[in-house]
């Protein structure tokens, strides 16, 4: 399982790479709201004042996570650049990173 904070950090890194790739491109896409639906396991420490942690269940580990009790949550993230809060642009270049 992955910590929810790590999933969001990794998403931010991927989006930043896409924004950098947009520099100088003719075709741009405005980055709008991003919706993530994830299955999470919630862990709370037994001690007073302990933090609650959210772990994202990875594909293939659902069977084990079912025993810990999972919930699906939906996050809507609205990416903004800098203190001005402008919407970023990303690029989709033909032939780039084809799989």
Backbone atoms as SQL, in Angstrom:
CREATE TABLE atoms (id INTEGER PRIMARY KEY, chain TEXT, resi INTEGER, resn TEXT, atom TEXT, x REAL, y REAL, z REAL);
INSERT INTO atoms VALUES
  (1, 'A', 1, 'UNK', 'N', 0.845, -1.181, 0.000),
  (2, 'A', 1, 'UNK', 'CA', 0.000, 0.000, 0.000),
  (3, 'A', 1, 'UNK', 'C', 0.887, 1.240, 0.000),
  (4, 'A', 2, 'UNK', 'N', 0.373, 2.299, -0.567),
  (5, 'A', 2, 'UNK', 'CA', 1.098, 3.565, -0.648),
  (6, 'A', 2, 'UNK', 'C', 0.382, 4.622, 0.188),
  (7, 'A', 3, 'UNK', 'N', 1.140, 5.498, 0.831),
  (8, 'A', 3, 'UNK', 'CA', 0.507, 6.591, 1.550),
  (9, 'A', 3, 'UNK', 'C', -0.162, 7.524, 0.551),
  (10, 'A', 4, 'UNK', 'N', -1.340, 8.006, 0.894),
  (11, 'A', 4, 'UNK', 'CA', -2.086, 8.913, 0.023),
  (12, 'A', 4, 'UNK', 'C', -1.255, 10.145, -0.312),
  (13, 'A', 5, 'UNK', 'N', -0.512, 10.648, 0.638),
  (14, 'A', 5, 'UNK', 'CA', 0.331, 11.826, 0.393),
  (15, 'A', 5, 'UNK', 'C', 1.371, 11.547, -0.688),
  (16, 'A', 6, 'UNK', 'N', 1.919, 10.331, -0.719),
  (17, 'A', 6, 'UNK', 'CA', 2.901, 9.970, -1.747),
  (18, 'A', 6, 'UNK', 'C', 2.246, 9.913, -3.122),
  (19, 'A', 7, 'UNK', 'N', 1.042, 9.369, -3.191),
  (20, 'A', 7, 'UNK', 'CA', 0.324, 9.310, -4.468),
  (21, 'A', 7, 'UNK', 'C', 0.125, 10.718, -5.015),
  (22, 'A', 8, 'UNK', 'N', -0.276, 11.644, -4.157),
  (23, 'A', 8, 'UNK', 'CA', -0.491, 13.032, -4.593),
  (24, 'A', 8, 'UNK', 'C', 0.827, 13.689, -4.979),
  (25, 'A', 9, 'UNK', 'N', 1.907, 13.432, -4.223),
  (26, 'A', 9, 'UNK', 'CA', 3.224, 13.975, -4.580),
  (27, 'A', 9, 'UNK', 'C', 3.667, 13.470, -5.944),
  (28, 'A', 10, 'UNK', 'N', 3.475, 12.163, -6.195),
  (29, 'A', 10, 'UNK', 'CA', 3.873, 11.590, -7.486),
  (30, 'A', 10, 'UNK', 'C', 3.032, 12.169, -8.620),
  (31, 'A', 11, 'UNK', 'N', 1.752, 12.387, -8.383),
  (32, 'A', 11, 'UNK', 'CA', 0.897, 13.012, -9.390),
  (33, 'A', 11, 'UNK', 'C', 1.392, 14.424, -9.692),
  (34, 'A', 12, 'UNK', 'N', 1.741, 15.175, -8.651),
  (35, 'A', 12, 'UNK', 'CA', 2.268, 16.529, -8.840),
  (36, 'A', 12, 'UNK', 'C', 3.536, 16.503, -9.690),
  (37, 'A', 13, 'UNK', 'N', 4.426, 15.553, -9.431),
  (38, 'A', 13, 'UNK', 'CA', 5.666, 15.431, -10.195),
  (39, 'A', 13, 'UNK', 'C', 5.376, 15.161, -11.668),
  (40, 'A', 14, 'UNK', 'N', 4.438, 14.248, -11.944),
  (41, 'A', 14, 'UNK', 'CA', 4.066, 13.937, -13.324),
  (42, 'A', 14, 'UNK', 'C', 3.469, 15.159, -14.015),
  (43, 'A', 15, 'UNK', 'N', 2.608, 15.895, -13.320),
  (44, 'A', 15, 'UNK', 'CA', 1.996, 17.086, -13.911),
  (45, 'A', 15, 'UNK', 'C', 3.035, 18.165, -14.175),
  (46, 'A', 16, 'UNK', 'N', 3.983, 18.332, -13.256),
  (47, 'A', 16, 'UNK', 'CA', 5.048, 19.311, -13.472),
  (48, 'A', 16, 'UNK', 'C', 5.866, 18.952, -14.704),
  (49, 'A', 17, 'UNK', 'N', 6.124, 17.663, -14.928),
  (50, 'A', 17, 'UNK', 'CA', 6.850, 17.230, -16.127),
  (51, 'A', 17, 'UNK', 'C', 6.057, 17.570, -17.383),
  (52, 'A', 18, 'UNK', 'N', 4.747, 17.375, -17.338),
  (53, 'A', 18, 'UNK', 'CA', 3.903, 17.693, -18.493),
  (54, 'A', 18, 'UNK', 'C', 3.876, 19.195, -18.754),
  (55, 'A', 19, 'UNK', 'N', 3.903, 20.002, -17.707),
  (56, 'A', 19, 'UNK', 'CA', 3.918, 21.459, -17.863),
  (57, 'A', 19, 'UNK', 'C', 5.225, 21.907, -18.508),
  (58, 'A', 20, 'UNK', 'N', 6.343, 21.343, -18.058),
  (59, 'A', 20, 'UNK', 'CA', 7.645, 21.666, -18.642),
  (60, 'A', 20, 'UNK', 'C', 7.677, 21.255, -20.112),
  (61, 'A', 21, 'UNK', 'N', 7.106, 20.099, -20.430),
  (62, 'A', 21, 'UNK', 'CA', 7.083, 19.624, -21.807),
  (63, 'A', 21, 'UNK', 'C', 6.246, 20.529, -22.705),
  (64, 'A', 22, 'UNK', 'N', 5.326, 21.296, -22.123),
  (65, 'A', 22, 'UNK', 'CA', 4.459, 22.179, -22.910),
  (66, 'A', 22, 'UNK', 'C', 5.188, 23.423, -23.408),
  (67, 'A', 23, 'UNK', 'N', 6.302, 23.758, -22.787),
  (68, 'A', 23, 'UNK', 'CA', 7.030, 24.970, -23.160),
  (69, 'A', 23, 'UNK', 'C', 7.446, 24.922, -24.628),
  (70, 'A', 24, 'UNK', 'N', 6.984, 25.869, -25.400),
  (71, 'A', 24, 'UNK', 'CA', 7.354, 25.962, -26.804),
  (72, 'A', 24, 'UNK', 'C', 6.476, 25.154, -27.735),
  (73, 'A', 25, 'UNK', 'N', 5.529, 24.390, -27.218),
  (74, 'A', 25, 'UNK', 'CA', 4.645, 23.581, -28.053),
  (75, 'A', 25, 'UNK', 'C', 3.526, 24.443, -28.636),
  (76, 'A', 26, 'UNK', 'N', 3.051, 24.064, -29.803),
  (77, 'A', 26, 'UNK', 'CA', 1.951, 24.769, -30.448),
  (78, 'A', 26, 'UNK', 'C', 0.613, 24.334, -29.884),
  (79, 'A', 27, 'UNK', 'N', 0.452, 23.041, -29.666),
  (80, 'A', 27, 'UNK', 'CA', -0.798, 22.501, -29.156),
  (81, 'A', 27, 'UNK', 'C', -0.699, 22.362, -27.643),
  (82, 'A', 28, 'UNK', 'N', -1.563, 23.084, -26.935),
  (83, 'A', 28, 'UNK', 'CA', -1.565, 23.063, -25.478),
  (84, 'A', 28, 'UNK', 'C', -2.937, 22.655, -24.977),
  (85, 'A', 29, 'UNK', 'N', -2.976, 22.077, -23.791),
  (86, 'A', 29, 'UNK', 'CA', -4.226, 21.731, -23.127),
  (87, 'A', 29, 'UNK', 'C', -4.235, 22.423, -21.775),
  (88, 'A', 30, 'UNK', 'N', -5.324, 23.137, -21.485),
  (89, 'A', 30, 'UNK', 'CA', -5.450, 23.731, -20.160),
  (90, 'A', 30, 'UNK', 'C', -5.744, 22.607, -19.175),
  (91, 'A', 31, 'UNK', 'N', -5.028, 22.602, -18.087),
  (92, 'A', 31, 'UNK', 'CA', -5.199, 21.557, -17.085),
  (93, 'A', 31, 'UNK', 'C', -6.349, 21.945, -16.169),
  (94, 'A', 32, 'UNK', 'N', -7.448, 21.208, -16.273),
  (95, 'A', 32, 'UNK', 'CA', -8.628, 21.466, -15.451),
  (96, 'A', 32, 'UNK', 'C', -8.628, 20.577, -14.221),
  (97, 'A', 33, 'UNK', 'N', -9.774, 20.496, -13.561),
  (98, 'A', 33, 'UNK', 'CA', -9.875, 19.666, -12.362),
  (99, 'A', 33, 'UNK', 'C', -9.508, 18.211, -12.642),
  (100, 'A', 34, 'UNK', 'N', -8.834, 17.609, -11.689),
  (101, 'A', 34, 'UNK', 'CA', -8.419, 16.210, -11.784),
  (102, 'A', 34, 'UNK', 'C', -9.194, 15.437, -10.730),
  (103, 'A', 35, 'UNK', 'N', -9.891, 14.403, -11.169),
  (104, 'A', 35, 'UNK', 'CA', -10.643, 13.579, -10.240),
  (105, 'A', 35, 'UNK', 'C', -9.934, 12.244, -10.050),
  (106, 'A', 36, 'UNK', 'N', -9.655, 11.918, -8.812),
  (107, 'A', 36, 'UNK', 'CA', -9.038, 10.639, -8.454),
  (108, 'A', 36, 'UNK', 'C', -10.020, 9.870, -7.590),
  (109, 'A', 37, 'UNK', 'N', -10.262, 8.641, -7.943),
  (110, 'A', 37, 'UNK', 'CA', -11.031, 7.758, -7.076),
  (111, 'A', 37, 'UNK', 'C', -10.086, 6.645, -6.673),
  (112, 'A', 38, 'UNK', 'N', -9.855, 6.527, -5.381),
  (113, 'A', 38, 'UNK', 'CA', -8.907, 5.540, -4.883),
  (114, 'A', 38, 'UNK', 'C', -9.537, 4.728, -3.759),
  (115, 'A', 39, 'UNK', 'N', -9.087, 3.500, -3.621),
  (116, 'A', 39, 'UNK', 'CA', -9.461, 2.671, -2.482),
  (117, 'A', 39, 'UNK', 'C', -8.411, 2.893, -1.411),
  (118, 'A', 40, 'UNK', 'N', -8.859, 3.220, -0.215),
  (119, 'A', 40, 'UNK', 'CA', -7.913, 3.505, 0.862),
  (120, 'A', 40, 'UNK', 'C', -8.191, 2.629, 2.071),
  (121, 'A', 41, 'UNK', 'N', -7.127, 2.330, 2.790),
  (122, 'A', 41, 'UNK', 'CA', -7.206, 1.692, 4.095),
  (123, 'A', 41, 'UNK', 'C', -6.837, 2.771, 5.102),
  (124, 'A', 42, 'UNK', 'N', -7.569, 2.838, 6.174),
  (125, 'A', 42, 'UNK', 'CA', -7.347, 3.883, 7.168),
  (126, 'A', 42, 'UNK', 'C', -6.721, 3.250, 8.397),
  (127, 'A', 43, 'UNK', 'N', -5.634, 3.874, 8.873),
  (128, 'A', 43, 'UNK', 'CA', -4.936, 3.371, 10.047),
  (129, 'A', 43, 'UNK', 'C', -4.900, 4.477, 11.097),
  (130, 'A', 44, 'UNK', 'N', -5.356, 4.166, 12.277),
  (131, 'A', 44, 'UNK', 'CA', -5.320, 5.128, 13.377),
  (132, 'A', 44, 'UNK', 'C', -4.494, 4.536, 14.508),
  (133, 'A', 45, 'UNK', 'N', -3.585, 5.348, 15.044),
  (134, 'A', 45, 'UNK', 'CA', -2.778, 4.875, 16.170),
  (135, 'A', 45, 'UNK', 'C', -3.636, 4.733, 17.421),
  (136, 'A', 46, 'UNK', 'N', -3.247, 3.830, 18.307),
  (137, 'A', 46, 'UNK', 'CA', -4.014, 3.564, 19.520),
  (138, 'A', 46, 'UNK', 'C', -3.759, 4.606, 20.608),
  (139, 'A', 47, 'UNK', 'N', -2.685, 5.363, 20.497),
  (140, 'A', 47, 'UNK', 'CA', -2.340, 6.330, 21.529),
  (141, 'A', 47, 'UNK', 'C', -3.093, 7.636, 21.323),
  (142, 'A', 48, 'UNK', 'N', -3.341, 8.344, 22.402),
  (143, 'A', 48, 'UNK', 'CA', -4.022, 9.640, 22.318),
  (144, 'A', 48, 'UNK', 'C', -3.191, 10.603, 21.474),
  (145, 'A', 49, 'UNK', 'N', -3.826, 11.306, 20.573),
  (146, 'A', 49, 'UNK', 'CA', -3.137, 12.268, 19.722),
  (147, 'A', 49, 'UNK', 'C', -2.448, 11.652, 18.521),
  (148, 'A', 50, 'UNK', 'N', -2.598, 10.343, 18.341),
  (149, 'A', 50, 'UNK', 'CA', -1.957, 9.692, 17.204),
  (150, 'A', 50, 'UNK', 'C', -2.633, 10.134, 15.909),
  (151, 'A', 51, 'UNK', 'N', -1.856, 10.201, 14.840),
  (152, 'A', 51, 'UNK', 'CA', -2.366, 10.628, 13.541),
  (153, 'A', 51, 'UNK', 'C', -3.122, 9.499, 12.861),
  (154, 'A', 52, 'UNK', 'N', -4.098, 9.896, 12.050),
  (155, 'A', 52, 'UNK', 'CA', -4.785, 8.950, 11.179),
  (156, 'A', 52, 'UNK', 'C', -4.045, 8.981, 9.848),
  (157, 'A', 53, 'UNK', 'N', -3.763, 7.812, 9.295),
  (158, 'A', 53, 'UNK', 'CA', -3.058, 7.726, 8.012),
  (159, 'A', 53, 'UNK', 'C', -3.955, 7.031, 6.999),
  (160, 'A', 54, 'UNK', 'N', -3.860, 7.524, 5.759),
  (161, 'A', 54, 'UNK', 'CA', -4.619, 6.954, 4.656),
  (162, 'A', 54, 'UNK', 'C', -3.636, 6.286, 3.707),
  (163, 'A', 55, 'UNK', 'N', -3.881, 5.013, 3.406),
  (164, 'A', 55, 'UNK', 'CA', -3.033, 4.269, 2.484),
  (165, 'A', 55, 'UNK', 'C', -3.852, 3.886, 1.259),
  (166, 'A', 56, 'UNK', 'N', -3.305, 4.160, 0.074),
  (167, 'A', 56, 'UNK', 'CA', -3.960, 3.789, -1.168),
  (168, 'A', 56, 'UNK', 'C', -3.646, 2.336, -1.457),
  (169, 'A', 57, 'UNK', 'N', -4.687, 1.573, -1.739),
  (170, 'A', 57, 'UNK', 'CA', -4.534, 0.155, -2.030),
  (171, 'A', 57, 'UNK', 'C', -4.079, 0.020, -3.474),
  (172, 'A', 58, 'UNK', 'N', -2.977, -0.687, -3.681),
  (173, 'A', 58, 'UNK', 'CA', -2.439, -0.894, -5.024),
  (174, 'A', 58, 'UNK', 'C', -3.180, -2.025, -5.712),
  (175, 'A', 59, 'UNK', 'N', -3.164, -2.000, -7.044),
  (176, 'A', 59, 'UNK', 'CA', -3.757, -3.093, -7.810),
  (177, 'A', 59, 'UNK', 'C', -3.087, -4.391, -7.417),
  (178, 'A', 60, 'UNK', 'N', -3.858, -5.447, -7.308),
  (179, 'A', 60, 'UNK', 'CA', -3.313, -6.753, -6.977),
  (180, 'A', 60, 'UNK', 'C', -3.240, -7.025, -5.491),
  (181, 'A', 61, 'UNK', 'N', -3.497, -6.021, -4.654),
  (182, 'A', 61, 'UNK', 'CA', -3.446, -6.238, -3.208),
  (183, 'A', 61, 'UNK', 'C', -4.832, -6.095, -2.589),
  (184, 'A', 62, 'UNK', 'N', -5.852, -6.025, -3.410),
  (185, 'A', 62, 'UNK', 'CA', -7.212, -5.825, -2.914),
  (186, 'A', 62, 'UNK', 'C', -7.629, -6.922, -1.938),
  (187, 'A', 63, 'UNK', 'N', -7.259, -8.175, -2.217),
  (188, 'A', 63, 'UNK', 'CA', -7.665, -9.279, -1.349),
  (189, 'A', 63, 'UNK', 'C', -7.147, -9.085, 0.066),
  (190, 'A', 64, 'UNK', 'N', -5.887, -8.682, 0.217),
  (191, 'A', 64, 'UNK', 'CA', -5.325, -8.440, 1.543),
  (192, 'A', 64, 'UNK', 'C', -5.959, -7.221, 2.182),
  (193, 'A', 65, 'UNK', 'N', -6.247, -6.191, 1.389),
  (194, 'A', 65, 'UNK', 'CA', -6.794, -4.952, 1.927),
  (195, 'A', 65, 'UNK', 'C', -8.225, -5.146, 2.411),
  (196, 'A', 66, 'UNK', 'N', -8.947, -6.106, 1.820),
  (197, 'A', 66, 'UNK', 'CA', -10.321, -6.339, 2.247),
  (198, 'A', 66, 'UNK', 'C', -10.389, -6.709, 3.726),
  (199, 'A', 67, 'UNK', 'N', -9.344, -7.338, 4.232),
  (200, 'A', 67, 'UNK', 'CA', -9.323, -7.737, 5.637),
  (201, 'A', 67, 'UNK', 'C', -9.061, -6.540, 6.553),
  (202, 'A', 68, 'UNK', 'N', -8.484, -5.474, 6.036),
  (203, 'A', 68, 'UNK', 'CA', -8.202, -4.304, 6.859),
  (204, 'A', 68, 'UNK', 'C', -9.327, -3.280, 6.778),
  (205, 'A', 69, 'UNK', 'N', -10.265, -3.476, 5.876),
  (206, 'A', 69, 'UNK', 'CA', -11.371, -2.532, 5.733),
  (207, 'A', 69, 'UNK', 'C', -10.970, -1.370, 4.858),
  (208, 'A', 70, 'UNK', 'N', -11.481, -1.341, 3.661),
  (209, 'A', 70, 'UNK', 'CA', -11.137, -0.258, 2.741),
  (210, 'A', 70, 'UNK', 'C', -12.369, 0.579, 2.450),
  (211, 'A', 71, 'UNK', 'N', -12.122, 1.793, 2.059),
  (212, 'A', 71, 'UNK', 'CA', -13.157, 2.725, 1.642),
  (213, 'A', 71, 'UNK', 'C', -12.720, 3.330, 0.323),
  (214, 'A', 72, 'UNK', 'N', -13.680, 3.652, -0.518),
  (215, 'A', 72, 'UNK', 'CA', -13.337, 4.394, -1.727),
  (216, 'A', 72, 'UNK', 'C', -13.577, 5.867, -1.443),
  (217, 'A', 73, 'UNK', 'N', -12.604, 6.687, -1.813),
  (218, 'A', 73, 'UNK', 'CA', -12.781, 8.123, -1.684),
  (219, 'A', 73, 'UNK', 'C', -12.515, 8.771, -3.033),
  (220, 'A', 74, 'UNK', 'N', -13.167, 9.879, -3.265),
  (221, 'A', 74, 'UNK', 'CA', -12.988, 10.616, -4.515),
  (222, 'A', 74, 'UNK', 'C', -12.418, 11.984, -4.153),
  (223, 'A', 75, 'UNK', 'N', -11.307, 12.310, -4.779),
  (224, 'A', 75, 'UNK', 'CA', -10.654, 13.602, -4.575),
  (225, 'A', 75, 'UNK', 'C', -10.763, 14.399, -5.861),
  (226, 'A', 76, 'UNK', 'N', -11.108, 15.655, -5.757),
  (227, 'A', 76, 'UNK', 'CA', -11.077, 16.545, -6.913),
  (228, 'A', 76, 'UNK', 'C', -10.005, 17.586, -6.633),
  (229, 'A', 77, 'UNK', 'N', -8.955, 17.570, -7.453),
  (230, 'A', 77, 'UNK', 'CA', -7.831, 18.489, -7.301),
  (231, 'A', 77, 'UNK', 'C', -7.904, 19.528, -8.419),
  (232, 'A', 78, 'UNK', 'N', -7.716, 20.792, -8.073),
  (233, 'A', 78, 'UNK', 'CA', -7.740, 21.867, -9.061),
  (234, 'A', 78, 'UNK', 'C', -6.348, 22.492, -9.127),
  (235, 'A', 79, 'UNK', 'N', -5.526, 22.064, -10.085),
  (236, 'A', 79, 'UNK', 'CA', -4.151, 22.549, -10.178),
  (237, 'A', 79, 'UNK', 'C', -4.080, 24.040, -10.480),
  (238, 'A', 80, 'UNK', 'N', -3.202, 24.732, -9.803),
  (239, 'A', 80, 'UNK', 'CA', -2.960, 26.152, -10.024),
  (240, 'A', 80, 'UNK', 'C', -1.462, 26.405, -9.937),
  (241, 'A', 81, 'UNK', 'N', -0.991, 27.387, -10.692),
  (242, 'A', 81, 'UNK', 'CA', 0.422, 27.746, -10.677),
  (243, 'A', 81, 'UNK', 'C', 0.645, 29.017, -9.874),
  (244, 'A', 82, 'UNK', 'N', 1.574, 28.959, -8.961),
  (245, 'A', 82, 'UNK', 'CA', 2.034, 30.124, -8.235),
  (246, 'A', 82, 'UNK', 'C', 0.966, 30.845, -7.439),
  (247, 'A', 83, 'UNK', 'N', 1.365, 31.960, -6.844),
  (248, 'A', 83, 'UNK', 'CA', 0.445, 32.713, -5.982),
  (249, 'A', 83, 'UNK', 'C', -0.708, 33.361, -6.751),
  (250, 'A', 84, 'UNK', 'N', -0.560, 33.531, -8.068),
  (251, 'A', 84, 'UNK', 'CA', -1.633, 34.123, -8.861),
  (252, 'A', 84, 'UNK', 'C', -2.746, 33.133, -9.144),
  (253, 'A', 85, 'UNK', 'N', -2.471, 31.848, -8.970),
  (254, 'A', 85, 'UNK', 'CA', -3.480, 30.815, -9.149),
  (255, 'A', 85, 'UNK', 'C', -3.919, 30.599, -10.579),
  (256, 'A', 86, 'UNK', 'N', -3.018, 30.805, -11.548),
  (257, 'A', 86, 'UNK', 'CA', -3.383, 30.600, -12.952),
  (258, 'A', 86, 'UNK', 'C', -3.433, 29.112, -13.276),
  (259, 'A', 87, 'UNK', 'N', -4.297, 28.758, -14.221),
  (260, 'A', 87, 'UNK', 'CA', -4.391, 27.360, -14.657),
  (261, 'A', 87, 'UNK', 'C', -3.183, 27.012, -15.512),
  (262, 'A', 88, 'UNK', 'N', -2.516, 25.901, -15.223),
  (263, 'A', 88, 'UNK', 'CA', -1.365, 25.503, -16.024),
  (264, 'A', 88, 'UNK', 'C', -1.793, 24.871, -17.346),
  (265, 'A', 89, 'UNK', 'N', -0.868, 24.805, -18.261),
  (266, 'A', 89, 'UNK', 'CA', -1.081, 24.160, -19.549),
  (267, 'A', 89, 'UNK', 'C', -0.122, 22.988, -19.673),
  (268, 'A', 90, 'UNK', 'N', -0.593, 21.930, -20.319),
  (269, 'A', 90, 'UNK', 'CA', 0.243, 20.770, -20.584),
  (270, 'A', 90, 'UNK', 'C', 0.252, 20.526, -22.077),
  (271, 'A', 91, 'UNK', 'N', 1.218, 19.749, -22.524),
  (272, 'A', 91, 'UNK', 'CA', 1.400, 19.497, -23.947),
  (273, 'A', 91, 'UNK', 'C', 1.131, 18.036, -24.265),
  (274, 'A', 92, 'UNK', 'N', 0.666, 17.803, -25.480),
  (275, 'A', 92, 'UNK', 'CA', 0.536, 16.448, -25.984),
  (276, 'A', 92, 'UNK', 'C', 1.216, 16.390, -27.330),
  (277, 'A', 93, 'UNK', 'N', 2.472, 16.014, -27.338),
  (278, 'A', 93, 'UNK', 'CA', 3.251, 16.014, -28.568),
  (279, 'A', 93, 'UNK', 'C', 3.108, 14.670, -29.261),
  (280, 'A', 94, 'UNK', 'N', 2.795, 14.684, -30.540),
  (281, 'A', 94, 'UNK', 'CA', 2.644, 13.453, -31.312),
  (282, 'A', 94, 'UNK', 'C', 3.952, 12.667, -31.288),
  (283, 'A', 95, 'UNK', 'N', 3.857, 11.373, -31.092),
  (284, 'A', 95, 'UNK', 'CA', 5.020, 10.510, -31.113),
  (285, 'A', 95, 'UNK', 'C', 5.787, 10.437, -29.811),
  (286, 'A', 96, 'UNK', 'N', 5.381, 11.189, -28.804),
  (287, 'A', 96, 'UNK', 'CA', 6.113, 11.231, -27.557),
  (288, 'A', 96, 'UNK', 'C', 5.607, 10.150, -26.599),
  (289, 'A', 97, 'UNK', 'N', 6.497, 9.346, -26.074),
  (290, 'A', 97, 'UNK', 'CA', 6.213, 8.322, -25.057),
  (291, 'A', 97, 'UNK', 'C', 5.067, 7.405, -25.459),
  (292, 'A', 98, 'UNK', 'N', 5.113, 6.901, -26.665),
  (293, 'A', 98, 'UNK', 'CA', 4.100, 5.934, -27.109),
  (294, 'A', 98, 'UNK', 'C', 4.375, 4.593, -26.457),
  (295, 'A', 99, 'UNK', 'N', 3.300, 3.879, -26.126),
  (296, 'A', 99, 'UNK', 'CA', 3.439, 2.559, -25.501),
  (297, 'A', 99, 'UNK', 'C', 2.721, 1.555, -26.322);
